[in-house]
């Protein structure tokens, strides 16, 4: 498949499976799954194309289980991914940009339009996340202390660490 079509299909799938299933006439189940066949019909794509998008996706954004597919993380629609609570690594990273720093250092990291705050296991990944918005600024999160203090973490199937709020006292530059 042509690279451009692959990227276009991948973006459309992200939109439909995370944010706006109704735009394709679809409805997600409570855990975010939709029937593969319904998605294929709605997006006018073949099964081979779907497998190419899922396997080739740089961040493993999608998971197929049996005849169902869902996005691994990043939803703005209400879904319960039912991920188990997990013990985080000692330090996690968040990539952002300078213009958000004052708000973040006052209020902590908030999920904004997503379900959860997204944290990266490595500085390199956080740099890529931040670079989507400009010159990246990397914050470290004292995940070990947060965990000790009772904050819950979950890890998505593609290795993104999720938590509901990171109070400012756990953040450092
Ligand atoms: C910022 C992409 C003001 C936060 C990436 C970020 C990631 C605040 C933006 C995934 C704030 C939200 C998530 C506060 C946080 N005040 N700004 N209190 N708290 N922010 O896109 O982490 O391609 O929702 O720093 O690679 O950038 O979608 O979150 O800049 O893994 O798979 O508000 O999205 O993955 O932006 O990115 P986002 P994010 P996908």
Backbone and ligand atoms as CSV (ligand in chain L), in Angstrom:
chain,resi,resn,atom,element,x,y,z
A,1,UNK,N,N,0.850,-1.189,0.000
A,1,UNK,CA,C,0.000,0.000,0.000
A,1,UNK,C,C,0.889,1.243,0.000
A,2,UNK,N,N,0.417,2.270,-0.668
A,2,UNK,CA,C,1.187,3.517,-0.693
A,2,UNK,C,C,1.259,4.119,0.704
A,3,UNK,N,N,2.429,4.695,1.032
A,3,UNK,CA,C,2.642,5.259,2.364
A,3,UNK,C,C,1.559,6.283,2.729
A,4,UNK,N,N,1.215,7.117,1.752
A,4,UNK,CA,C,0.213,8.162,2.037
A,4,UNK,C,C,-1.138,7.578,2.437
A,5,UNK,N,N,-1.529,6.521,1.730
A,5,UNK,CA,C,-2.820,5.894,2.063
A,5,UNK,C,C,-2.741,5.247,3.452
A,6,UNK,N,N,-1.587,4.659,3.748
A,6,UNK,CA,C,-1.411,4.032,5.056
A,6,UNK,C,C,-1.552,5.066,6.178
A,7,UNK,N,N,-0.900,6.200,6.004
A,7,UNK,CA,C,-0.966,7.247,7.037
A,7,UNK,C,C,-2.388,7.782,7.152
A,8,UNK,N,N,-3.045,7.964,5.992
A,8,UNK,CA,C,-4.414,8.488,6.018
A,8,UNK,C,C,-5.349,7.516,6.741
A,9,UNK,N,N,-5.214,6.229,6.429
A,9,UNK,CA,C,-6.076,5.234,7.087
A,9,UNK,C,C,-5.792,5.179,8.586
A,10,UNK,N,N,-4.514,5.265,8.945
A,10,UNK,CA,C,-4.147,5.205,10.358
A,10,UNK,C,C,-4.740,6.386,11.129
A,11,UNK,N,N,-4.694,7.573,10.533
A,11,UNK,CA,C,-5.254,8.760,11.205
A,11,UNK,C,C,-6.765,8.637,11.332
A,12,UNK,N,N,-7.384,8.139,10.269
A,12,UNK,CA,C,-8.841,7.971,10.301
A,12,UNK,C,C,-9.215,6.951,11.384
A,13,UNK,N,N,-8.430,5.877,11.470
A,13,UNK,CA,C,-8.717,4.862,12.496
A,13,UNK,C,C,-8.557,5.442,13.895
A,14,UNK,N,N,-7.511,6.257,14.104
A,14,UNK,CA,C,-7.332,6.905,15.415
A,14,UNK,C,C,-8.544,7.763,15.745
A,15,UNK,N,N,-8.994,8.527,14.770
A,15,UNK,CA,C,-10.127,9.419,15.022
A,15,UNK,C,C,-11.361,8.598,15.400
A,16,UNK,N,N,-11.634,7.557,14.602
A,16,UNK,CA,C,-12.847,6.775,14.804
A,16,UNK,C,C,-12.778,5.974,16.108
A,17,UNK,N,N,-11.614,5.363,16.388
A,17,UNK,CA,C,-11.526,4.452,17.539
A,17,UNK,C,C,-11.233,5.173,18.853
A,18,UNK,N,N,-10.826,6.457,18.770
A,18,UNK,CA,C,-10.539,7.183,20.016
A,18,UNK,C,C,-11.516,8.309,20.301
A,19,UNK,N,N,-11.933,8.984,19.234
A,19,UNK,CA,C,-12.594,10.274,19.467
A,19,UNK,C,C,-14.014,10.357,18.911
A,20,UNK,N,N,-14.234,9.776,17.743
A,20,UNK,CA,C,-15.490,10.076,17.059
A,20,UNK,C,C,-15.997,8.891,16.247
A,21,UNK,N,N,-16.372,7.791,16.918
A,21,UNK,CA,C,-16.863,6.626,16.172
A,21,UNK,C,C,-18.085,6.964,15.315
A,22,UNK,N,N,-18.901,7.896,15.797
A,22,UNK,CA,C,-20.124,8.235,15.057
A,22,UNK,C,C,-19.813,8.804,13.675
A,23,UNK,N,N,-18.621,9.400,13.514
A,23,UNK,CA,C,-18.272,9.959,12.199
A,23,UNK,C,C,-18.200,8.867,11.137
A,24,UNK,N,N,-18.047,7.609,11.572
A,24,UNK,CA,C,-18.029,6.492,10.628
A,24,UNK,C,C,-19.269,5.619,10.822
A,25,UNK,N,N,-20.232,6.130,11.571
A,25,UNK,CA,C,-21.452,5.355,11.820
A,25,UNK,C,C,-21.225,4.171,12.747
A,26,UNK,N,N,-20.192,4.252,13.591
A,26,UNK,CA,C,-19.867,3.123,14.465
A,26,UNK,C,C,-20.115,3.479,15.922
A,27,UNK,N,N,-20.204,2.444,16.740
A,27,UNK,CA,C,-20.354,2.603,18.182
A,27,UNK,C,C,-19.348,1.666,18.824
A,28,UNK,N,N,-18.581,2.155,19.791
A,28,UNK,CA,C,-17.622,1.299,20.493
A,28,UNK,C,C,-18.337,0.586,21.634
A,29,UNK,N,N,-17.871,-0.607,21.982
A,29,UNK,CA,C,-18.425,-1.235,23.179
A,29,UNK,C,C,-17.790,-0.564,24.408
A,30,UNK,N,N,-18.214,-0.904,25.630
A,30,UNK,CA,C,-17.718,-0.160,26.806
A,30,UNK,C,C,-16.197,-0.199,26.969
A,31,UNK,N,N,-15.559,-1.230,26.412
A,31,UNK,CA,C,-14.099,-1.329,26.526
A,31,UNK,C,C,-13.399,-0.792,25.272
A,32,UNK,N,N,-14.154,-0.163,24.399
A,32,UNK,CA,C,-13.541,0.487,23.239
A,32,UNK,C,C,-13.428,-0.376,21.994
A,33,UNK,N,N,-13.956,-1.589,22.038
A,33,UNK,CA,C,-13.826,-2.494,20.892
A,33,UNK,C,C,-14.924,-2.259,19.863
A,34,UNK,N,N,-14.576,-2.564,18.613
A,34,UNK,CA,C,-15.557,-2.547,17.541
A,34,UNK,C,C,-15.246,-3.762,16.651
A,35,UNK,N,N,-16.255,-4.284,15.956
A,35,UNK,CA,C,-16.022,-5.453,15.091
A,35,UNK,C,C,-15.135,-5.044,13.916
A,36,UNK,N,N,-14.106,-5.845,13.662
A,36,UNK,CA,C,-13.187,-5.570,12.548
A,36,UNK,C,C,-13.970,-5.390,11.246
A,37,UNK,N,N,-14.929,-6.282,10.998
A,37,UNK,CA,C,-15.678,-6.213,9.735
A,37,UNK,C,C,-16.447,-4.900,9.599
A,38,UNK,N,N,-16.986,-4.416,10.719
A,38,UNK,CA,C,-17.727,-3.145,10.669
A,38,UNK,C,C,-16.793,-1.987,10.353
A,39,UNK,N,N,-15.595,-2.034,10.954
A,39,UNK,CA,C,-14.622,-0.958,10.692
A,39,UNK,C,C,-14.184,-0.990,9.223
A,40,UNK,N,N,-13.928,-2.189,8.712
A,40,UNK,CA,C,-13.510,-2.318,7.303
A,40,UNK,C,C,-14.570,-1.724,6.379
A,41,UNK,N,N,-15.829,-2.079,6.660
A,41,UNK,CA,C,-16.914,-1.582,5.802
A,41,UNK,C,C,-17.035,-0.062,5.918
A,42,UNK,N,N,-16.914,0.443,7.146
A,42,UNK,CA,C,-17.111,1.878,7.362
A,42,UNK,C,C,-15.990,2.698,6.722
A,43,UNK,N,N,-14.768,2.178,6.753
A,43,UNK,CA,C,-13.634,2.964,6.233
A,43,UNK,C,C,-13.231,2.534,4.819
A,44,UNK,N,N,-14.003,1.643,4.233
A,44,UNK,CA,C,-13.723,1.184,2.859
A,44,UNK,C,C,-12.284,0.720,2.717
A,45,UNK,N,N,-11.893,-0.153,3.594
A,45,UNK,CA,C,-10.538,-0.705,3.497
A,45,UNK,C,C,-10.606,-2.221,3.502
A,46,UNK,N,N,-9.536,-2.848,2.998
A,46,UNK,CA,C,-9.503,-4.318,2.967
A,46,UNK,C,C,-8.870,-4.847,4.253
A,47,UNK,N,N,-9.063,-6.136,4.492
A,47,UNK,CA,C,-8.470,-6.758,5.671
A,47,UNK,C,C,-6.947,-6.678,5.609
A,48,UNK,N,N,-6.392,-6.858,4.411
A,48,UNK,CA,C,-4.933,-6.778,4.251
A,48,UNK,C,C,-4.440,-5.378,4.615
A,49,UNK,N,N,-5.174,-4.367,4.158
A,49,UNK,CA,C,-4.774,-2.992,4.477
A,49,UNK,C,C,-4.818,-2.752,5.986
A,50,UNK,N,N,-5.865,-3.280,6.618
A,50,UNK,CA,C,-5.981,-3.096,8.065
A,50,UNK,C,C,-4.771,-3.717,8.776
A,51,UNK,N,N,-4.437,-4.931,8.379
A,51,UNK,CA,C,-3.313,-5.603,9.040
A,51,UNK,C,C,-2.012,-4.834,8.816
A,52,UNK,N,N,-1.886,-4.245,7.632
A,52,UNK,CA,C,-0.682,-3.465,7.345
A,52,UNK,C,C,-0.630,-2.215,8.229
A,53,UNK,N,N,-1.774,-1.558,8.414
A,53,UNK,CA,C,-1.808,-0.359,9.268
A,53,UNK,C,C,-1.479,-0.748,10.717
A,54,UNK,N,N,-2.091,-1.813,11.191
A,54,UNK,CA,C,-1.903,-2.203,12.598
A,54,UNK,C,C,-0.456,-2.632,12.843
A,55,UNK,N,N,0.074,-3.465,11.951
A,55,UNK,CA,C,1.443,-3.976,12.149
A,55,UNK,C,C,2.474,-2.888,11.923
A,56,UNK,N,N,2.186,-1.977,10.975
A,56,UNK,CA,C,3.194,-0.972,10.608
A,56,UNK,C,C,3.142,0.263,11.478
A,57,UNK,N,N,2.194,0.318,12.412
A,57,UNK,CA,C,2.006,1.564,13.154
A,57,UNK,C,C,3.179,1.829,14.088
A,58,UNK,N,N,3.754,3.033,13.972
A,58,UNK,CA,C,4.982,3.338,14.717
A,58,UNK,C,C,4.796,3.222,16.220
A,59,UNK,N,N,3.595,3.444,16.708
A,59,UNK,CA,C,3.396,3.397,18.166
A,59,UNK,C,C,2.475,2.272,18.612
A,60,UNK,N,N,2.238,1.337,17.718
A,60,UNK,CA,C,1.337,0.221,18.067
A,60,UNK,C,C,0.058,0.774,18.683
A,61,UNK,N,N,-0.593,1.666,17.940
A,61,UNK,CA,C,-1.771,2.344,18.485
A,61,UNK,C,C,-3.002,1.453,18.569
A,62,UNK,N,N,-3.010,0.339,17.819
A,62,UNK,CA,C,-4.231,-0.480,17.731
A,62,UNK,C,C,-3.958,-1.908,18.164
A,63,UNK,N,N,-5.006,-2.532,18.731
A,63,UNK,CA,C,-4.899,-3.943,19.119
A,63,UNK,C,C,-6.054,-4.704,18.482
A,64,UNK,N,N,-5.742,-5.876,17.920
A,64,UNK,CA,C,-6.780,-6.770,17.392
A,64,UNK,C,C,-6.836,-7.989,18.294
A,65,UNK,N,N,-8.048,-8.325,18.725
A,65,UNK,CA,C,-8.242,-9.563,19.496
A,65,UNK,C,C,-9.424,-10.288,18.898
A,66,UNK,N,N,-9.156,-11.452,18.300
A,66,UNK,CA,C,-10.229,-12.185,17.625
A,66,UNK,C,C,-10.772,-11.344,16.499
A,67,UNK,N,N,-12.099,-11.136,16.475
A,67,UNK,CA,C,-12.673,-10.338,15.386
A,67,UNK,C,C,-12.989,-8.905,15.833
A,68,UNK,N,N,-12.264,-8.462,16.911
A,68,UNK,CA,C,-12.488,-7.108,17.426
A,68,UNK,C,C,-11.202,-6.279,17.339
A,69,UNK,N,N,-11.363,-4.972,17.256
A,69,UNK,CA,C,-10.203,-4.066,17.236
A,69,UNK,C,C,-10.494,-2.863,18.132
A,70,UNK,N,N,-9.451,-2.308,18.773
A,70,UNK,CA,C,-9.612,-1.061,19.527
A,70,UNK,C,C,-8.294,-0.287,19.497
A,71,UNK,N,N,-8.367,0.982,19.921
A,71,UNK,CA,C,-7.155,1.778,20.118
A,71,UNK,C,C,-6.573,1.418,21.482
A,72,UNK,N,N,-5.263,1.351,21.566
A,72,UNK,CA,C,-4.624,0.961,22.827
A,72,UNK,C,C,-4.704,2.049,23.898
A,73,UNK,N,N,-4.758,3.293,23.501
A,73,UNK,CA,C,-4.843,4.411,24.452
A,73,UNK,C,C,-5.203,5.684,23.682
A,74,UNK,N,N,-5.316,6.787,24.415
A,74,UNK,CA,C,-5.495,8.087,23.773
A,74,UNK,C,C,-6.931,8.499,23.551
A,75,UNK,N,N,-7.883,7.770,24.144
A,75,UNK,CA,C,-9.294,8.071,23.906
A,75,UNK,C,C,-9.724,9.404,24.519
A,76,UNK,N,N,-10.671,10.057,23.841
A,76,UNK,CA,C,-11.412,11.133,24.494
A,76,UNK,C,C,-12.852,10.685,24.756
A,77,UNK,N,N,-13.364,9.703,24.012
A,77,UNK,CA,C,-14.691,9.164,24.348
A,77,UNK,C,C,-14.547,8.279,25.587
A,78,UNK,N,N,-15.658,8.108,26.296
A,78,UNK,CA,C,-15.623,7.310,27.522
A,78,UNK,C,C,-15.446,5.838,27.193
A,79,UNK,N,N,-14.343,5.267,27.620
A,79,UNK,CA,C,-14.161,3.815,27.522
A,79,UNK,C,C,-13.487,3.351,28.804
A,80,UNK,N,N,-13.736,2.093,29.135
A,80,UNK,CA,C,-13.033,1.501,30.256
A,80,UNK,C,C,-12.123,0.422,29.677
A,81,UNK,N,N,-10.843,0.766,29.532
A,81,UNK,CA,C,-9.912,-0.170,28.889
A,81,UNK,C,C,-9.631,-1.373,29.778
A,82,UNK,N,N,-10.000,-1.251,31.053
A,82,UNK,CA,C,-9.859,-2.362,31.982
A,82,UNK,C,C,-8.410,-2.827,32.098
A,83,UNK,N,N,-7.504,-1.852,32.094
A,83,UNK,CA,C,-6.083,-2.192,32.254
A,83,UNK,C,C,-5.800,-2.424,33.737
A,84,UNK,N,N,-4.987,-3.414,34.073
A,84,UNK,CA,C,-4.686,-3.654,35.474
A,84,UNK,C,C,-3.800,-2.542,36.052
A,85,UNK,N,N,-3.974,-2.291,37.332
A,85,UNK,CA,C,-3.083,-1.350,38.012
A,85,UNK,C,C,-1.689,-1.958,38.001
A,86,UNK,N,N,-0.677,-1.120,37.764
A,86,UNK,CA,C,0.695,-1.641,37.651
A,86,UNK,C,C,1.649,-0.776,38.458
A,87,UNK,N,N,2.749,-1.373,38.878
A,87,UNK,CA,C,3.772,-0.629,39.618
A,87,UNK,C,C,4.654,0.093,38.592
A,88,UNK,N,N,4.721,1.423,38.682
A,88,UNK,CA,C,5.477,2.165,37.668
A,88,UNK,C,C,6.981,2.050,37.899
A,89,UNK,N,N,7.770,2.370,36.866
A,89,UNK,CA,C,9.208,2.517,37.084
A,89,UNK,C,C,9.457,3.684,38.042
A,90,UNK,N,N,10.654,3.778,38.562
A,90,UNK,CA,C,10.982,4.810,39.557
A,90,UNK,C,C,10.715,6.210,39.010
A,91,UNK,N,N,11.103,6.426,37.775
A,91,UNK,CA,C,10.929,7.737,37.145
A,91,UNK,C,C,10.185,7.567,35.830
A,92,UNK,N,N,9.263,8.473,35.568
A,92,UNK,CA,C,8.612,8.545,34.251
A,92,UNK,C,C,8.842,9.949,33.697
A,93,UNK,N,N,8.571,10.139,32.422
A,93,UNK,CA,C,8.871,11.413,31.751
A,93,UNK,C,C,7.633,11.959,31.067
A,94,UNK,N,N,7.564,13.271,30.990
A,94,UNK,CA,C,6.488,13.924,30.242
A,94,UNK,C,C,7.089,15.006,29.362
A,95,UNK,N,N,6.780,14.940,28.087
A,95,UNK,CA,C,7.278,15.947,27.140
A,95,UNK,C,C,6.214,16.979,26.867
A,96,UNK,N,N,6.570,18.243,27.087
A,96,UNK,CA,C,5.615,19.310,26.820
A,96,UNK,C,C,6.377,20.479,26.186
A,97,UNK,N,N,5.799,21.670,26.194
A,97,UNK,CA,C,6.483,22.853,25.654
A,97,UNK,C,C,6.403,23.991,26.674
A,98,UNK,N,N,7.314,24.970,26.521
A,98,UNK,CA,C,7.511,26.015,27.542
A,98,UNK,C,C,6.224,26.761,27.890
A,99,UNK,N,N,5.368,26.999,26.884
A,99,UNK,CA,C,4.188,27.838,27.160
A,99,UNK,C,C,3.220,27.196,28.161
A,100,UNK,N,N,3.303,25.875,28.354
A,100,UNK,CA,C,2.402,25.221,29.311
A,100,UNK,C,C,2.998,25.108,30.711
A,101,UNK,N,N,4.297,25.474,30.835
A,101,UNK,CA,C,4.999,25.155,32.084
A,101,UNK,C,C,4.405,25.811,33.324
A,102,UNK,N,N,4.069,27.104,33.216
A,102,UNK,CA,C,3.547,27.793,34.405
A,102,UNK,C,C,2.289,27.100,34.914
A,103,UNK,N,N,1.394,26.795,33.978
A,103,UNK,CA,C,0.140,26.134,34.366
A,103,UNK,C,C,0.427,24.756,34.953
A,104,UNK,N,N,1.354,24.040,34.334
A,104,UNK,CA,C,1.638,22.677,34.813
A,104,UNK,C,C,2.281,22.718,36.195
A,105,UNK,N,N,3.203,23.650,36.402
A,105,UNK,CA,C,3.886,23.690,37.704
A,105,UNK,C,C,2.962,24.213,38.804
A,106,UNK,N,N,1.883,24.901,38.429
A,106,UNK,CA,C,0.902,25.346,39.418
A,106,UNK,C,C,-0.118,24.243,39.701
A,107,UNK,N,N,-0.565,23.582,38.660
A,107,UNK,CA,C,-1.759,22.738,38.725
A,107,UNK,C,C,-1.422,21.253,38.601
A,108,UNK,N,N,-0.181,20.942,38.276
A,108,UNK,CA,C,0.186,19.559,37.973
A,108,UNK,C,C,-0.191,19.204,36.548
A,109,UNK,N,N,0.092,17.966,36.169
A,109,UNK,CA,C,-0.292,17.493,34.833
A,109,UNK,C,C,-1.729,17.012,34.876
A,110,UNK,N,N,-2.527,17.534,33.974
A,110,UNK,CA,C,-3.945,17.173,33.854
A,110,UNK,C,C,-4.168,16.421,32.548
A,111,UNK,N,N,-5.197,15.579,32.488
A,111,UNK,CA,C,-5.440,14.810,31.257
A,111,UNK,C,C,-5.868,15.674,30.073
A,112,UNK,N,N,-6.286,16.909,30.326
A,112,UNK,CA,C,-6.799,17.806,29.301
A,112,UNK,C,C,-7.921,17.084,28.548
A,113,UNK,N,N,-7.830,16.933,27.230
A,113,UNK,CA,C,-8.987,16.349,26.533
A,113,UNK,C,C,-8.994,14.819,26.557
A,114,UNK,N,N,-7.928,14.199,27.090
A,114,UNK,CA,C,-7.900,12.730,27.102
A,114,UNK,C,C,-8.384,12.202,28.456
A,115,UNK,N,N,-8.428,10.879,28.558
A,115,UNK,CA,C,-8.861,10.250,29.798
A,115,UNK,C,C,-7.872,10.379,30.919
A,116,UNK,N,N,-6.583,10.267,30.541
A,116,UNK,CA,C,-5.529,10.158,31.539
A,116,UNK,C,C,-4.358,11.016,31.110
A,117,UNK,N,N,-3.496,11.302,32.064
A,117,UNK,CA,C,-2.198,11.900,31.744
A,117,UNK,C,C,-1.343,10.794,31.129
A,118,UNK,N,N,-0.666,11.101,30.030
A,118,UNK,CA,C,0.200,10.127,29.348
A,118,UNK,C,C,1.648,10.374,29.743
A,119,UNK,N,N,2.287,9.346,30.252
A,119,UNK,CA,C,3.690,9.468,30.661
A,119,UNK,C,C,4.531,8.454,29.889
A,120,UNK,N,N,5.776,8.850,29.619
A,120,UNK,CA,C,6.663,8.013,28.802
A,120,UNK,C,C,7.695,7.322,29.676
A,121,UNK,N,N,8.068,6.092,29.310
A,121,UNK,CA,C,9.072,5.377,30.097
A,121,UNK,C,C,10.505,5.864,29.850
A,122,UNK,N,N,10.727,6.566,28.745
A,122,UNK,CA,C,12.086,7.064,28.488
A,122,UNK,C,C,12.036,8.547,28.123
A,123,UNK,N,N,13.148,9.217,28.377
A,123,UNK,CA,C,13.293,10.622,28.017
A,123,UNK,C,C,13.155,10.802,26.502
A,124,UNK,N,N,13.698,9.840,25.737
A,124,UNK,CA,C,13.652,9.946,24.271
A,124,UNK,C,C,12.201,9.968,23.778
A,125,UNK,N,N,11.387,9.088,24.328
A,125,UNK,CA,C,9.982,9.056,23.910
A,125,UNK,C,C,9.296,10.361,24.292
A,126,UNK,N,N,9.578,10.853,25.502
A,126,UNK,CA,C,8.963,12.109,25.939
A,126,UNK,C,C,9.390,13.257,25.025
A,127,UNK,N,N,10.619,13.208,24.534
A,127,UNK,CA,C,11.075,14.264,23.628
A,127,UNK,C,C,10.272,14.244,22.331
A,128,UNK,N,N,9.975,13.051,21.849
A,128,UNK,CA,C,9.155,12.955,20.622
A,128,UNK,C,C,7.750,13.478,20.878
A,129,UNK,N,N,7.192,13.166,22.043
A,129,UNK,CA,C,5.838,13.630,22.371
A,129,UNK,C,C,5.819,15.164,22.440
A,130,UNK,N,N,6.804,15.742,23.146
A,130,UNK,CA,C,6.867,17.195,23.285
A,130,UNK,C,C,7.098,17.882,21.948
A,131,UNK,N,N,7.922,17.252,21.100
A,131,UNK,CA,C,8.305,17.866,19.825
A,131,UNK,C,C,7.124,18.025,18.875
A,132,UNK,N,N,5.996,17.332,19.145
A,132,UNK,CA,C,4.796,17.541,18.326
A,132,UNK,C,C,4.314,18.981,18.432
A,133,UNK,N,N,4.688,19.670,19.521
A,133,UNK,CA,C,4.159,21.018,19.763
A,133,UNK,C,C,5.207,22.117,19.663
A,134,UNK,N,N,6.458,21.758,19.449
A,134,UNK,CA,C,7.519,22.771,19.388
A,134,UNK,C,C,8.763,22.213,20.037
A,135,UNK,N,N,9.579,23.149,20.608
A,135,UNK,CA,C,10.813,22.708,21.253
A,135,UNK,C,C,10.446,21.978,22.543
A,136,UNK,N,N,10.804,20.701,22.650
A,136,UNK,CA,C,10.333,19.942,23.806
A,136,UNK,C,C,10.971,20.360,25.130
A,137,UNK,N,N,10.163,20.384,26.169
A,137,UNK,CA,C,10.632,20.562,27.541
A,137,UNK,C,C,10.258,19.285,28.272
A,138,UNK,N,N,11.251,18.677,28.942
A,138,UNK,CA,C,10.995,17.380,29.558
A,138,UNK,C,C,10.859,17.525,31.069
A,139,UNK,N,N,9.753,17.020,31.587
A,139,UNK,CA,C,9.555,16.982,33.040
A,139,UNK,C,C,9.753,15.549,33.514
A,140,UNK,N,N,10.392,15.399,34.668
A,140,UNK,CA,C,10.469,14.057,35.250
A,140,UNK,C,C,9.395,13.950,36.331
A,141,UNK,N,N,8.866,12.751,36.445
A,141,UNK,CA,C,7.802,12.468,37.401
A,141,UNK,C,C,8.343,11.459,38.416
A,142,UNK,N,N,8.247,11.808,39.685
A,142,UNK,CA,C,8.686,10.884,40.741
A,142,UNK,C,C,7.597,9.821,40.931
A,143,UNK,N,N,7.608,8.858,40.000
A,143,UNK,CA,C,6.536,7.854,39.962
A,143,UNK,C,C,6.605,6.939,41.173
A,144,UNK,N,N,7.809,6.698,41.638
A,144,UNK,CA,C,7.987,5.840,42.793
A,144,UNK,C,C,7.285,6.438,44.021
A,145,UNK,N,N,7.490,7.741,44.237
A,145,UNK,CA,C,6.854,8.407,45.381
A,145,UNK,C,C,5.335,8.492,45.180
A,146,UNK,N,N,4.918,8.778,43.951
A,146,UNK,CA,C,3.470,8.811,43.688
A,146,UNK,C,C,2.841,7.465,44.034
A,147,UNK,N,N,3.524,6.409,43.601
A,147,UNK,CA,C,3.027,5.054,43.865
A,147,UNK,C,C,2.939,4.805,45.377
A,148,UNK,N,N,4.028,5.172,46.077
A,148,UNK,CA,C,4.033,5.023,47.550
A,148,UNK,C,C,2.885,5.790,48.192
A,149,UNK,N,N,2.561,6.957,47.598
A,149,UNK,CA,C,1.507,7.805,48.164
A,149,UNK,C,C,0.108,7.361,47.740
A,150,UNK,N,N,0.040,6.264,46.973
A,150,UNK,CA,C,-1.274,5.693,46.664
A,150,UNK,C,C,-1.868,6.092,45.322
A,151,UNK,N,N,-1.118,6.818,44.490
A,151,UNK,CA,C,-1.637,7.131,43.146
A,151,UNK,C,C,-1.583,5.890,42.275
A,152,UNK,N,N,-2.631,5.671,41.499
A,152,UNK,CA,C,-2.681,4.466,40.658
A,152,UNK,C,C,-2.115,4.734,39.275
A,153,UNK,N,N,-1.377,3.763,38.793
A,153,UNK,CA,C,-0.838,3.804,37.431
A,153,UNK,C,C,-1.348,2.591,36.671
A,154,UNK,N,N,-1.526,2.783,35.376
A,154,UNK,CA,C,-1.810,1.668,34.482
A,154,UNK,C,C,-0.884,1.806,33.290
A,155,UNK,N,N,-0.619,0.680,32.631
A,155,UNK,CA,C,0.244,0.756,31.452
A,155,UNK,C,C,-0.530,0.188,30.273
A,156,UNK,N,N,-0.553,0.933,29.177
A,156,UNK,CA,C,-1.314,0.484,28.011
A,156,UNK,C,C,-0.532,-0.605,27.286
A,157,UNK,N,N,-1.226,-1.284,26.368
A,157,UNK,CA,C,-0.600,-2.391,25.632
A,157,UNK,C,C,0.612,-1.907,24.837
A,158,UNK,N,N,0.682,-0.615,24.531
A,158,UNK,CA,C,1.838,-0.114,23.783
A,158,UNK,C,C,2.799,0.694,24.657
A,159,UNK,N,N,2.762,0.441,25.960
A,159,UNK,CA,C,3.835,0.960,26.817
A,159,UNK,C,C,3.704,2.404,27.266
A,160,UNK,N,N,2.512,2.989,27.124
A,160,UNK,CA,C,2.292,4.337,27.641
A,160,UNK,C,C,1.788,4.200,29.079
A,161,UNK,N,N,2.384,4.960,30.015
A,161,UNK,CA,C,1.940,4.917,31.413
A,161,UNK,C,C,0.860,5.957,31.621
A,162,UNK,N,N,-0.218,5.535,32.275
A,162,UNK,CA,C,-1.408,6.380,32.415
A,162,UNK,C,C,-1.709,6.591,33.891
A,163,UNK,N,N,-2.048,7.828,34.244
A,163,UNK,CA,C,-2.509,8.123,35.603
A,163,UNK,C,C,-3.441,9.319,35.508
A,164,UNK,N,N,-4.269,9.530,36.542
A,164,UNK,CA,C,-5.327,10.521,36.355
A,164,UNK,C,C,-4.852,11.963,36.568
A,165,UNK,N,N,-3.821,12.157,37.381
A,165,UNK,CA,C,-3.351,13.516,37.662
A,165,UNK,C,C,-1.961,13.385,38.274
A,166,UNK,N,N,-1.055,14.249,37.877
A,166,UNK,CA,C,0.263,14.274,38.531
A,166,UNK,C,C,0.376,15.601,39.275
A,167,UNK,N,N,0.137,15.626,40.589
A,167,UNK,CA,C,0.274,16.878,41.338
A,167,UNK,C,C,1.685,17.448,41.174
A,168,UNK,N,N,1.751,18.773,41.218
A,168,UNK,CA,C,3.007,19.460,40.886
A,168,UNK,C,C,4.174,19.051,41.773
A,169,UNK,N,N,3.875,18.614,43.012
A,169,UNK,CA,C,5.004,18.299,43.904
A,169,UNK,C,C,5.828,17.105,43.433
A,170,UNK,N,N,5.274,16.313,42.505
A,170,UNK,CA,C,6.024,15.148,42.005
A,170,UNK,C,C,6.800,15.462,40.721
A,171,UNK,N,N,6.712,16.705,40.270
A,171,UNK,CA,C,7.339,17.072,38.994
A,171,UNK,C,C,8.660,17.791,39.226
A,172,UNK,N,N,9.614,17.542,38.329
A,172,UNK,CA,C,10.861,18.314,38.335
A,172,UNK,C,C,11.292,18.547,36.902
A,173,UNK,N,N,12.086,19.583,36.703
A,173,UNK,CA,C,12.572,19.868,35.352
A,173,UNK,C,C,13.909,19.229,35.121
L,1,LIG,C1,C,-0.370,19.815,28.516
L,1,LIG,C2,C,0.350,11.177,21.414
L,1,LIG,C3,C,-1.721,23.274,30.871
L,1,LIG,C4,C,0.504,18.610,28.241
L,1,LIG,C5,C,1.665,11.350,22.132
L,1,LIG,C6,C,0.312,18.451,26.741
L,1,LIG,C7,C,1.361,10.840,23.526
L,1,LIG,C8,C,-1.211,21.073,30.492
L,1,LIG,C9,C,-1.120,18.923,26.512
L,1,LIG,C10,C,-0.114,11.061,23.674
L,1,LIG,C11,C,-1.542,20.752,31.827
L,1,LIG,C12,C,-2.099,17.790,26.342
L,1,LIG,C13,C,-0.424,12.119,24.684
L,1,LIG,C14,C,-1.981,21.802,32.683
L,1,LIG,C15,C,-0.930,18.943,30.852
L,1,LIG,N1,N,-2.047,23.039,32.149
L,1,LIG,N2,N,-1.296,22.309,30.010
L,1,LIG,N3,N,-2.318,21.599,33.964
L,1,LIG,N4,N,-1.368,19.428,32.013
L,1,LIG,N5,N,-0.824,19.929,29.913
L,1,LIG,O1,O,-1.957,15.489,23.310
L,1,LIG,O2,O,0.943,14.042,26.610
L,1,LIG,O3,O,-0.017,10.064,18.540
L,1,LIG,O4,O,-3.550,15.349,25.295
L,1,LIG,O5,O,1.853,18.859,28.581
L,1,LIG,O6,O,2.707,10.673,21.495
L,1,LIG,O7,O,1.031,15.631,24.605
L,1,LIG,O8,O,-2.047,10.286,19.953
L,1,LIG,O9,O,-1.156,14.890,25.651
L,1,LIG,O10,O,1.192,19.235,25.999
L,1,LIG,O11,O,1.675,9.507,23.744
L,1,LIG,O12,O,-0.852,8.096,19.812
L,1,LIG,O13,O,-1.492,19.652,27.673
L,1,LIG,O14,O,-0.587,11.481,22.393
L,1,LIG,O15,O,0.173,9.884,20.983
L,1,LIG,O16,O,-1.860,17.198,25.079
L,1,LIG,O17,O,0.255,13.320,24.327
L,1,LIG,P1,P,-2.214,15.696,24.764
L,1,LIG,P2,P,0.370,14.541,25.340
L,1,LIG,P3,P,-0.758,9.559,19.740
